[in-house]
Amino acid sequence: MPYLTITRISGDPDRLHEGYRRSADLMADVGRDNGLLLHATAKTDDGLLIVNLWPSMEGSEGAARDPRRQGVLQQLGLRPEQFNREHYEVADYVTPQPK
């Protein structure tokens, strides 16, 4: 069953976004290796908002445990208390096809 993760990271939005951009290629590899279907990031007034759609809960959990991801978080100096995560089983989603 598809699985949605919504993550809010608190902190300076510009600093967080800069770190995100520096690590984007490596994190994209982590996502791809775990079946990521969709990824979106937005700066907010108090940090970053990240939305990921996975084919299953296992994909999400596999990415979360990936040592490459853990290394990026450590390198960027992000602390667990900065993260607020929500997880949902997805009832439906649509990927529009070009006409």
N, C-alpha and C positions, 0 to 999 in steps of 0.2 A: 504494500500500500504506500502511495506517495507520502512524503513526510516534509513538513515545513518547519524551518527554524528561523526565528526572528531574534536577532541579537542587538542589544544596545550597549555601546561602549562609552562610558562617561569620561570626559576629559576635554581638553582644548580641541575643537573640531579641526582646525588647520593642522595642528601637530599630528593628530591621529590620522588625518587624510594623507599627509605626507608619508608617514610610516606605511600606510596601506599601499600607496603607490609604489614605494620601494620594494615591497614584498609581493606585489600582485602576481608576478609571473610564477613564483614558487607556490603561492597559495592556489593559483589556478591549476597547477599540476596536482596538488593535493586533492582539489575538488574533482578534477577529471579522473584521477585514479580511484575515486570513491563513487563515481557515477553521477556527479552533480548535474542537475537538469537546468537550473536557472540560478543566477547570482546577481544581486543588485545591492549597491551601497549608496547611501546618501549622508551628507553632512547635516547635522541637526544643531539646534542652538546649544546643546550641551554634550556633543560628541559625534558618534557615528551610529548609523542604523544599517544593519546588514540583514538581508533576506536571502535565504537559500532554499531551494526546492530539490529534494533528493528522491530517488526512486523508492527508498525505504528508510526506516529508522536505522538500519545497520549501516547504510552509507553515511548518514550524518554522524553516527557514533564512531565509525572508522576514521573519518576525517578529523574528528575531535581528538582522537588518540594518536594521530599520525605524528611521529617525532619531528618531522619537518615543520609542522604547524606549531608544535610546542616550542621549537627553537626560535621561530619568528616572534612568538609572543614574548619569550624571554629576552630576545635581542631588542625588542621595542620597549622593554621595561613595563609591560602591561601587567597589572595585578588582578587577581581574581575578583576583588571587590568592585572593579570597574565594569564588570560584565553583568548584564541582566538578560537572561535567555528565556525564550518561550518556544515550546515545541507542540506541533499539532499534526495529527493524521489528517491528510487532505481528502475531502469528500469529492471534489472535482477540480480540474484545471484544464485550461484550453491553451493550445499553442496555435495561433492563427496561421493558416497557410496562405501564401500569395495566390491571387486569382489568375 
